[in-house]
Amino acid sequence: MMKKNILLIVVDQWRGDCVPHLQRADGRLPILRTPNLDRLCAEGTTFRNHVTVTVPCGPARASLLTGLYQMNHRACQNTIPLDARHDTLPRALRRAGYEPALVGYTTTTPDPRTTGPADPRFTVLGDMMDGWRPVGEFGPDHDAYFGWVAQQGFELPAHRDDIWLPEGEDAVPGATDRPARIPAHLSDSAYFTERALSYLKGRDGKPFFLHLGYYRPHPPFVASAPYHAMYSPADMDAPVRAADAVAEAAQHPLLQFYLENSHQSKFFRSGEGMVAEMDDATLRQMRATYFGMMTEVDDQLGRVFAYLDETGQWDETLIVFTSDHGEQLGDHHLLGKIGYFDESFRIPLVVKAPGEIGGLIVAEPTESIDLMPTMLDWLGAEVPRACDGASVMDFVRGTRPRDWRTELHYEYDFRDVHYSRPETALELDMDSASLCVVQDVNYKYVHFAALPPLFFDLNADPRQFRNLADDPAVAELVRDYAQRALTWRLRHVERTLTHHRSTPAGLETRTSGEKS
């Protein structure tokens, strides 16, 4: 098999509605400026209706890098181990003859049966998935990044994370209008880019697979100059939310928990008070800073793209751009990636394949589990039987795959973890603290293992304020979508070995769709 290049770009916490190319397609003038992402969209295929199948970081990245729904890989919260038996993208790439390189992180906790309790990886939020060759790690404590910053001659503060505090001793707690104390040329985005370029230049034109991760626009919501002042708060959309947090909380017990227990300090190094207490002006400024961080990432991507251009590798490389999950950004009085609202789950996906049509926009529903089979498909490598996703390469080539899904599916596990304890507050057992979503263009159904369901009419209520689950007028629809959720789970139950069977003639292997 002839070797090919793949550049997988995974940013962190980038909302799906922050893709200027899609706004232009809708006739709107985008505020966000991302010329390099625009170029990727113009030369590739942009997926309008794309979601991560779970949040937060660890589970989302586990799904992206195994092709499995959370219900199968079960690394269902940050710090929960990923079972070593599951196949992964780096393992599949190694079988295909690649040494997959990683810049960034995967937030993976190892299977405790493969190591011992003293393993340092059990003392952190999540580490690196086995199988990658690290060429620019970030890591839970960011040691490699801070070492690089110090090596450049920058004097780190006693508490190294203070580089992400706003500049100036008189900064208002939680303020996002000041620049970060670290200059842009030493930001984490610059670090990732330097590591990527060092790796690519060291390849000297040899084929590569590079996972290029960026930490931004993940909190803390502070940007280095000049990105901190690149956008005006006055140009930002106001958050979409109920009149107050009390009115919002009436929708569901889980939402009430998060509104009453989400602290600003989780998102701002100097934050004080509750997220639900933030006013519109503060949130608009935060959104302006969020846009600045995205433009900084885009500028850094421009450096990588320029190198691929200069070396003639741009036209030889499959480039995939996506995020691990989204960000509430003040919508529904929330920050972060939690619960069941679209803002946490909708993410960008752009795929540029050499020799294929550029500028396509796909409206069909796609999911993060589709990325692993897509990349393996393009390489001509075997896609593991267990993968729940499917290749989107037919879309990239301008055709619609046969029997493509008509709805989106995603999950969220809210068992108690060290920074949030909804399981205890809602008096649930650990294995009942979960939900799943089935959503199409018309309706959204949210099923809880041990809490009341939710049902939204997306045509009449696109931002999901009015729960119709108990409305007798839509009882049949609620039943229908509940049955869809059950069918989806039955269809995708773990199936690694279920296509094999013993016979009098020995082992028989069936292909998908084959009749007995």
C-alpha positions in Angstrom: 0.0 0.0 0.0 1.4 3.4 -1.0 1.9 5.6 2.0 -0.2 8.8 2.2 -0.2 11.8 4.6 -2.9 12.6 7.1 -3.1 15.7 9.3 -5.8 15.3 12.0 -6.4 18.7 13.7 -8.3 18.4 17.0 -9.0 21.7 18.7 -10.6 21.9 22.2 -14.1 23.3 23.0 -14.8 24.9 19.6 -18.5 25.3 19.0 -20.0 24.0 15.8 -21.7 27.4 15.0 -18.2 29.1 14.9 -17.4 28.2 11.3 -17.5 31.3 9.2 -17.8 29.3 5.9 -21.2 28.0 7.0 -22.4 31.4 8.0 -21.6 32.8 4.5 -23.5 29.8 3.0 -26.5 31.0 5.1 -26.2 34.6 3.7 -24.9 36.0 7.0 -21.7 38.1 7.4 -19.5 36.3 9.9 -17.8 38.2 12.7 -15.2 35.5 13.4 -12.1 35.7 11.2 -10.5 32.4 10.4 -8.9 32.7 6.9 -7.0 29.4 7.2 -10.1 27.4 8.3 -11.9 29.2 5.4 -9.4 27.9 3.0 -9.8 24.4 4.3 -13.6 24.7 3.9 -13.2 26.1 0.3 -10.9 23.2 -0.7 -12.7 20.5 1.3 -16.1 19.4 2.6 -17.7 21.0 5.5 -20.2 19.1 7.6 -23.0 21.3 8.9 -24.8 18.8 11.2 -21.9 17.2 13.1 -21.8 16.3 16.8 -19.5 14.6 19.3 -21.2 11.5 20.6 -20.3 12.4 24.2 -18.8 14.9 26.5 -16.5 16.0 28.3 -12.9 15.7 27.0 -11.9 12.2 28.0 -15.0 10.4 26.8 -15.2 12.5 23.7 -11.7 11.8 22.7 -12.1 8.1 23.5 -15.1 8.0 21.0 -13.2 9.9 18.4 -10.1 7.6 18.6 -12.0 4.3 18.9 -15.0 4.9 16.7 -17.2 3.7 19.5 -20.2 5.1 21.3 -19.7 5.8 24.9 -22.1 2.9 25.7 -19.4 0.6 24.3 -16.1 2.0 25.3 -17.4 3.1 28.8 -14.7 5.6 29.5 -17.7 7.7 30.4 -16.1 10.5 32.4 -12.7 12.2 32.7 -10.4 9.9 34.9 -12.4 6.7 34.1 -10.1 4.1 32.4 -10.4 3.1 28.8 -10.5 -0.7 28.6 -7.4 -2.0 26.9 -9.3 -4.5 24.8 -10.8 -1.8 22.6 -9.1 -1.1 19.3 -7.9 2.4 18.7 -6.9 4.7 15.9 -3.2 4.6 16.7 -3.2 0.8 16.9 -5.0 0.5 13.6 -2.5 2.9 12.0 0.4 0.9 13.2 -1.1 -2.2 11.7 -1.3 -0.2 8.4 2.5 0.6 8.7 2.3 4.1 10.2 3.9 5.4 13.3 1.2 7.9 14.3 2.6 11.1 15.9 0.8 13.2 18.4 1.1 16.8 19.4 -1.2 17.7 22.3 -3.1 15.2 24.4 -5.9 12.6 24.5 -7.1 12.8 28.2 -6.9 9.0 28.5 -6.7 7.0 31.8 -5.1 3.6 31.3 -6.7 0.2 32.0 -5.6 -0.5 35.6 -5.3 -4.2 34.7 -2.4 -3.4 32.4 -0.3 -1.6 35.1 -0.2 -1.1 38.9 -1.9 1.3 41.3 1.3 3.3 41.7 1.3 4.3 38.1 1.5 8.1 38.0 -1.1 8.3 35.3 -3.7 7.5 38.0 -2.9 10.8 39.8 -4.0 13.1 37.0 -7.1 14.0 35.0 -6.0 11.9 32.0 -2.9 11.1 30.1 -1.9 9.9 26.6 -3.5 7.0 24.8 -1.2 4.1 24.2 0.0 3.7 20.6 0.9 7.3 19.8 4.4 8.6 19.3 4.5 11.8 21.4 6.3 14.6 19.5 4.9 17.6 21.5 2.9 16.5 24.5 1.0 18.9 26.7 0.0 16.5 29.5 -2.2 17.0 32.5 0.4 19.2 34.3 1.7 20.9 31.1 5.4 20.1 32.1 6.7 20.0 28.5 5.0 23.3 27.6 6.2 25.1 30.7 9.7 23.7 30.1 9.6 25.1 26.5 8.5 28.5 27.8 11.3 28.6 30.3 13.8 27.5 27.7 12.8 30.5 25.6 13.9 32.8 28.5 10.6 33.6 30.0 10.6 33.7 33.8 7.7 31.6 35.0 5.8 32.6 38.1 5.9 30.5 41.3 2.5 29.1 40.3 3.0 28.4 36.7 -0.6 28.5 35.7 -0.6 32.2 36.6 0.6 32.9 33.1 -3.1 32.6 32.3 -4.1 35.3 34.7 -5.1 38.6 33.1 -2.3 41.2 33.0 -2.3 43.8 35.8 -2.7 43.6 39.5 -5.9 45.7 39.3 -7.7 43.3 37.0 -11.3 42.6 38.0 -11.9 39.0 39.2 -13.0 36.9 36.2 -12.2 39.6 33.8 -11.5 38.6 30.2 -10.8 42.0 28.7 -7.1 42.0 29.7 -4.4 40.2 27.8 -2.9 37.0 29.4 0.5 37.4 31.1 2.1 35.1 28.6 3.0 36.7 25.2 1.4 35.3 22.0 4.7 34.0 20.7 5.0 31.8 23.8 1.4 30.8 24.1 0.3 27.1 24.2 -1.0 27.5 20.6 2.4 28.7 19.5 4.0 25.7 21.3 1.8 23.2 19.6 2.7 24.7 16.2 6.4 24.7 16.9 6.3 21.1 17.9 4.3 20.2 14.8 6.7 22.0 12.5 9.7 20.4 14.1 8.1 17.0 13.5 7.1 17.7 9.9 10.5 19.1 9.0 12.2 16.1 10.6 10.2 13.8 8.3 11.9 15.4 5.3 9.1 14.6 3.0 8.4 11.1 4.2 4.7 10.1 4.7 3.2 11.0 8.0 0.2 10.7 10.2 0.1 13.7 12.6 -2.5 14.3 15.3 -2.1 18.1 15.9 -4.0 19.1 19.0 -4.7 22.6 20.3 -5.8 23.5 23.8 -7.8 26.6 22.7 -10.4 27.9 22.8 -10.7 25.9 26.0 -10.8 27.9 29.3 -9.3 29.8 31.0 -11.0 32.5 28.9 -8.0 34.7 28.5 -6.1 35.5 25.3 -2.6 36.9 24.7 -2.2 40.3 23.1 -3.3 41.2 20.4 -6.0 38.5 20.4 -7.6 39.7 23.7 -8.8 42.9 22.0 -9.4 41.7 18.4 -13.2 41.5 18.8 -15.6 43.9 20.3 -18.1 42.7 22.9 -20.7 44.9 21.2 -20.5 42.7 18.1 -21.1 39.5 20.0 -24.5 37.8 20.1 -26.2 37.9 23.5 -26.5 34.5 25.2 -29.7 32.6 24.5 -31.2 31.9 27.9 -34.3 32.2 30.0 -35.1 35.4 31.8 -33.2 34.1 34.9 -31.5 31.0 36.2 -34.6 30.1 38.3 -36.8 30.0 35.3 -34.2 28.0 33.4 -33.8 25.5 36.2 -37.5 24.6 36.2 -36.9 22.6 33.0 -35.2 19.6 34.6 -33.5 18.5 37.9 -30.1 17.9 36.2 -30.2 21.4 34.7 -31.1 22.8 38.1 -28.1 21.1 39.7 -25.7 22.6 37.2 -27.2 26.1 37.5 -26.9 25.9 41.3 -23.4 24.4 41.4 -21.3 25.8 38.5 -18.6 28.2 39.7 -16.9 30.8 37.6 -13.5 29.7 39.0 -13.6 26.6 36.9 -13.5 28.8 33.7 -11.5 31.9 34.8 -8.2 31.7 36.8 -9.5 34.6 38.9 -13.2 33.9 38.7 -15.5 34.5 41.6 -19.2 33.6 42.1 -21.6 31.4 40.2 -21.8 31.1 36.4 -25.5 31.7 36.5 -24.9 35.1 38.1 -22.9 36.4 35.0 -24.6 39.3 33.2 -24.9 39.9 29.5 -22.1 42.4 29.3 -19.7 40.0 31.0 -20.7 37.1 28.8 -20.4 39.2 25.6 -16.8 40.1 26.6 -16.1 36.5 27.3 -17.4 35.6 23.8 -15.1 38.3 22.3 -12.1 36.7 24.1 -13.3 33.2 22.9 -13.3 34.5 19.3 -9.8 35.9 19.8 -8.5 32.5 21.0 -10.0 30.9 17.9 -8.3 33.4 15.6 -5.0 32.8 17.3 -5.4 29.0 16.6 -6.2 29.8 13.0 -3.1 32.0 12.7 -1.0 29.2 14.0 -2.6 26.7 11.6 -1.6 29.1 8.8 2.0 28.5 9.7 1.5 24.7 9.3 -0.4 25.1 6.1 2.3 27.4 4.7 4.9 24.7 5.3 2.8 22.1 3.6 2.5 24.5 0.6 6.2 25.2 0.5 7.1 21.6 0.4 4.4 20.5 -2.0 2.7 18.3 0.6 -0.6 20.3 0.8 -2.0 18.6 -2.3 -0.9 15.2 -1.0 -2.4 15.3 2.5 -5.8 14.4 3.9 -6.6 17.2 6.4 -9.3 16.7 9.0 -10.4 19.6 11.3 -12.6 19.0 14.3 -13.1 19.6 18.0 -13.6 17.2 20.9 -16.8 19.0 22.1 -18.5 22.4 22.1 -19.1 25.1 24.8 -22.2 26.5 26.3 -20.7 30.1 26.3 -23.5 31.4 28.5 -26.4 29.9 26.6 -29.0 28.5 29.1 -27.0 30.2 31.9 -24.2 27.6 31.5 -20.5 27.5 30.7 -18.6 24.4 29.7 -19.7 21.1 28.1 -22.4 19.5 30.2 -26.0 18.1 30.1 -28.0 17.8 26.9 -28.0 21.1 25.1 -26.8 21.4 21.5 -24.1 23.9 22.3 -22.1 21.3 24.2 -22.3 18.7 21.5 -22.3 20.4 18.1 -18.8 20.7 16.7 -17.0 21.5 13.4 -15.9 18.9 10.9 -14.0 19.7 7.7 -12.4 17.1 5.5 -10.0 18.0 2.7 -9.0 15.1 0.5 -6.5 15.4 -2.3 -8.1 15.4 -5.7 -11.6 15.7 -4.5 -14.2 18.4 -5.0 -13.8 21.6 -2.9 -16.4 23.7 -1.2 -19.1 21.1 -0.6 -21.4 21.5 2.4 -23.1 18.4 3.8 -26.3 18.6 5.8 -26.7 14.9 6.7 -26.1 14.0 10.3 -22.5 13.0 11.1 -20.9 12.0 14.4 -17.4 12.0 15.9 -17.3 8.1 15.7 -17.1 8.6 11.9 -13.6 10.0 11.9 -11.6 6.8 12.6 -13.3 4.8 9.8 -13.0 7.8 7.4 -9.3 8.1 7.8 -8.7 4.3 7.7 -11.0 4.1 4.6 -8.9 6.8 2.8 -5.7 5.0 3.6 -7.1 1.7 2.3 -6.7 0.2 5.8 -9.1 -2.2 7.5 -11.8 -0.6 9.6 -12.3 -2.6 12.8 -15.6 -4.5 12.9 -16.4 -2.9 16.3 -16.5 0.6 15.0 -19.9 2.2 15.5 -19.2 5.0 13.0 -18.9 4.9 9.2 -16.7 6.6 6.6 -17.8 10.0 5.2 -15.5 9.7 2.2 -18.5 9.2 -0.2 -19.7 12.6 0.9 -16.3 14.1 0.3 -16.4 12.6 -3.2 -19.8 14.2 -3.9 -22.1 11.2 -3.3 -24.4 10.2 -0.5 -23.5 6.9 1.2 -26.2 4.2 1.0 -28.4 3.8 4.1 -26.9 6.8 5.9 -28.3 7.7 9.3 -31.2 10.2 9.5 -30.7 11.3 13.1 -28.0 12.3 15.6 -27.1 10.3 18.8 -25.2 11.3 21.8 -24.7 10.5 25.5 -23.7 12.1 28.7 -22.7 10.4 32.0 -23.0 12.6 35.0 -21.8 10.3 37.8 -19.9 12.0 40.6 -16.4 13.1 39.8 -14.0 15.2 41.9 -15.3 18.6 40.6 -19.0 17.9 40.3 -21.4 15.6 42.3 -24.8 15.5 40.6 -25.2 11.8 41.3 -25.3 12.4 45.1 -27.3 15.6 44.9 -30.0 13.9 42.8 -30.0 10.7 44.9 -29.0 8.4 42.1 -26.8 5.3 42.0 -23.6 5.6 39.9 -24.9 3.5 37.0 -28.1 5.4 36.7 -26.5 8.8 36.3 -26.7 8.9 32.5 -28.7 10.1 29.5 -28.9 9.6 25.8 -30.2 11.8 23.0 -31.9 11.0 19.7 -32.3 14.1 17.5 -33.4 14.7 14.0 -34.4 17.9 12.1 -37.8 18.0 13.8 -37.6 16.7 17.3 -35.1 16.0 20.1 -35.7 13.3 22.7 -33.6 13.0 25.9 -33.8 9.8 27.8 -32.5 9.5 31.4 -31.8 6.2 33.1 -33.5 7.4 36.3 -34.9 10.9 35.8 -37.8 12.3 33.8 -37.3 12.5 30.0 -37.3 15.6 27.8 -38.9 16.2 24.4 -38.5 19.3 22.2 -40.2 20.4 19.0 -37.2 21.9 17.1 -39.2 23.7 14.6 -41.3 25.6 17.1 -38.6 25.8 19.8 -35.1 25.4 18.2 -33.2 26.5 21.3 -35.0 24.0 23.5 -36.8 25.9 26.3 -40.1 24.1 26.4 -40.2 20.4 27.5 -43.1 18.6 25.9 -42.5 15.1 27.3 -45.6 15.2 29.4 -47.9 16.8 26.8 -50.6 14.3 25.8 -50.7 15.9 22.3 -47.3 14.5 21.5 -47.4 11.3 23.5 -47.2 9.1 20.4 -44.2 11.0 19.2 -42.4 10.7 22.5 -43.1 6.9 22.4 -41.7 6.8 18.8 -38.5 8.5 19.7 -38.0 6.4 22.9 -38.3 3.4 20.7 -35.7 4.9 18.3 -33.4 5.3 21.2 -33.8 1.6 22.1 -33.4 0.5 18.5 -30.2 2.6 18.3 -28.7 1.0 21.3 -29.7 -2.5 20.2 -28.2 -1.9 16.8 -24.9 -0.7 18.2 -24.3 -3.0 21.1 -20.7 -4.2 21.2 -20.0 -6.5 18.3 -16.3 -7.1 17.9 -16.6 -10.9 17.5 -20.3 -11.3 16.6 -19.6 -11.9 12.9 -17.7 -15.1 13.7 -19.3 -18.5 14.4 -18.1 -22.1 14.6 -19.5 -24.6 12.2 -18.8 -28.3 11.4 -16.4 -27.0 8.8 -14.6 -24.7 11.2 -14.7 -21.0 11.9 -17.0 -19.0 9.6 -16.8 -15.2 9.2 -19.8 -13.2 7.8 -19.7 -9.8 6.3 -22.2 -7.1 7.4 -25.5 -7.4 5.5 -24.9 -11.0 4.5 -27.9 -13.3 4.9 -27.6 -16.5 6.8 
